[in-house]
Amino acid sequence: MTKMANTARLRDFLSRMSELVARADGDEALILREGKTLLADLVAVDDWLPAACAKGKAEGYQQHLLYCDPQERFSVVSFVWGPGQETPVHDHTVWGLVGMLRGSERSEGYEAGDAGLRPTGDEVLAEGEVVAVSPRVGDIHKVSNAETSRDSISIHVYGADIGAVERHVFQPDGSAKSFVSGYSNSEIPNIWGRAG
């Protein structure tokens, strides 16, 4: 028999995140500061992610929608990275928080300018760690699984329905092409059932 995920932990996070976003009333610095603590508490314990949102595919990383606020003020997504999987260089255009639940991931930061993309440094996110992204604090990066022999899973919270946001993929010369990512899953998991 498969053990049910402790979805109560995720429900608690969503309740606290909803309260924070309402109280912050657009104050990005406040959302990132306090939201970082909330997300760190969530990814500190690995018993809550529904199994369907922890599945990867050999063809590429998976972006599973866990929740989208009804007013699209924020969304929560699990990214599943197989060994060697990576994104192109891209931006988000909204604030975001990334928390590492399983494994580790590498983020290569960039700035876009007249001379093309300029590297701003690499960072490896380990289990339990949380980082922020936004146009204000740094928004352009390439992400990859830092593990060579296993999947990694990161939990992302964005200041919009990120799967519907028009964003950009960047070439080395700094030129950008618009894209909308969508999601890998076609159904949102039932995290509201009281069985978990």
C-alpha positions in Angstrom: 0.0 0.0 0.0 1.4 3.4 -1.0 1.7 5.9 1.8 -0.3 9.1 1.3 1.6 12.4 1.2 1.2 14.6 4.2 -0.7 17.2 2.2 -1.7 19.1 5.4 1.9 20.5 5.4 1.3 21.9 1.9 -2.1 23.2 2.8 -0.6 25.0 5.8 2.1 26.6 3.6 -0.5 27.7 1.1 -2.6 29.3 3.8 0.4 31.2 5.2 1.6 32.2 1.8 -1.9 33.5 0.9 -2.0 35.6 4.1 1.5 37.0 3.4 0.7 38.0 -0.2 -2.5 39.7 0.9 -0.8 41.5 3.8 2.2 42.5 1.7 -0.1 44.2 -0.9 2.6 44.2 -3.6 5.7 44.8 -1.4 8.1 42.4 -3.1 10.8 42.8 -0.6 8.5 41.7 2.2 7.1 38.7 0.2 10.7 37.5 -0.6 11.9 37.9 2.9 9.0 36.3 4.8 8.2 33.9 1.9 11.7 32.6 2.0 11.2 31.5 5.6 7.8 29.9 4.8 9.3 27.9 1.8 12.3 26.9 3.9 9.9 25.4 6.5 8.1 23.5 3.7 11.1 22.0 2.0 12.8 21.1 5.4 10.6 18.0 5.6 10.1 15.7 2.6 6.7 14.0 3.3 4.1 16.1 1.6 4.7 16.2 -2.2 2.1 14.1 -4.1 3.7 11.3 -5.9 2.3 12.4 -9.3 4.2 15.7 -8.9 7.5 14.0 -8.2 7.7 12.1 -11.5 10.3 13.0 -14.1 10.7 12.1 -17.7 13.8 11.2 -19.8 12.8 13.7 -22.4 13.3 16.7 -20.2 12.6 18.4 -16.8 9.0 18.5 -15.6 7.1 21.5 -14.3 4.1 20.3 -12.2 1.6 22.9 -11.0 0.7 22.2 -7.4 -1.5 25.3 -6.8 -2.4 28.6 -8.4 -4.0 31.3 -6.2 -7.5 32.1 -7.6 -6.5 35.7 -8.2 -3.2 34.5 -9.8 -1.2 36.4 -7.1 1.1 33.4 -6.8 1.6 29.8 -8.0 3.5 26.8 -6.5 5.2 24.4 -8.8 7.4 21.3 -8.4 10.3 21.0 -10.9 11.6 17.5 -11.4 15.1 17.3 -12.9 16.6 14.1 -14.3 20.4 13.7 -14.4 21.8 16.1 -17.0 18.6 18.0 -17.6 18.7 21.8 -17.8 16.8 24.8 -18.9 17.9 27.3 -21.5 18.9 30.8 -20.2 15.6 32.4 -19.3 13.9 35.0 -17.2 10.7 35.1 -15.0 9.5 38.7 -15.2 7.9 38.2 -11.7 9.2 37.5 -8.2 10.0 34.0 -7.3 11.4 31.7 -4.6 13.1 28.4 -5.2 13.4 25.8 -2.4 15.4 22.5 -2.8 13.4 19.5 -1.7 15.5 16.6 -3.0 18.9 16.5 -4.5 20.6 19.8 -5.7 20.5 22.1 -8.7 22.9 24.6 -10.2 21.9 28.1 -11.3 24.1 30.0 -13.6 23.2 33.7 -13.4 23.4 36.3 -16.2 22.7 40.0 -17.0 21.6 41.1 -20.4 23.2 44.2 -21.9 24.2 45.8 -25.2 27.2 43.4 -25.4 25.1 40.3 -24.9 24.8 38.1 -21.8 27.3 38.6 -19.0 27.7 35.8 -16.4 27.1 36.9 -12.9 28.1 33.7 -11.1 27.0 30.1 -10.4 25.2 28.8 -7.3 24.4 25.3 -6.2 21.2 24.9 -4.2 21.3 22.1 -1.7 18.4 20.3 0.1 16.6 22.7 2.4 18.0 25.9 0.9 15.9 28.7 -0.7 16.9 31.5 -3.1 15.0 34.4 -4.6 14.7 35.6 -8.2 13.0 38.7 -9.6 13.8 41.5 -12.1 14.8 43.5 -9.0 17.3 41.0 -7.4 18.4 39.1 -10.6 16.1 37.3 -13.0 18.1 35.7 -15.8 19.6 32.3 -15.3 20.1 28.7 -16.6 19.2 25.9 -14.2 20.4 22.3 -14.2 20.3 19.2 -12.1 23.6 19.2 -10.1 23.2 15.5 -9.4 24.7 13.1 -11.9 22.9 9.9 -11.0 19.5 10.8 -9.5 16.6 13.1 -9.9 16.4 16.4 -8.1 13.2 18.2 -7.1 12.8 21.9 -6.4 9.7 23.8 -5.3 9.1 27.2 -6.9 6.7 29.9 -5.8 6.1 32.7 -8.3 4.3 36.0 -8.1 1.8 35.0 -10.9 0.5 31.9 -12.7 4.0 31.3 -14.0 2.8 28.7 -16.6 0.8 31.5 -18.3 3.3 34.3 -18.1 5.1 35.5 -21.2 8.8 35.2 -20.5 12.0 35.1 -22.5 14.7 32.7 -23.6 18.1 34.3 -24.3 20.8 33.6 -26.8 24.5 34.4 -26.0 24.3 37.6 -27.9 21.5 38.8 -25.6 18.7 38.5 -28.1 15.5 37.2 -26.6 12.6 35.1 -27.8 9.3 35.1 -26.0 7.8 31.9 -24.6 5.0 30.7 -22.3 6.0 27.5 -20.4 2.7 25.9 -19.5 2.8 22.9 -17.2 3.7 19.2 -17.5 0.6 18.0 -15.6 -3.0 18.4 -16.9 -4.6 17.9 -13.5 -3.8 19.6 -10.2 -3.4 17.2 -7.3 -6.1 17.0 -4.7 -4.3 18.5 -1.8 -7.5 19.5 -0.1 -8.7 16.0 0.7 -8.4 15.2 4.4 -6.9 11.8 3.8 -3.4 13.2 4.0 
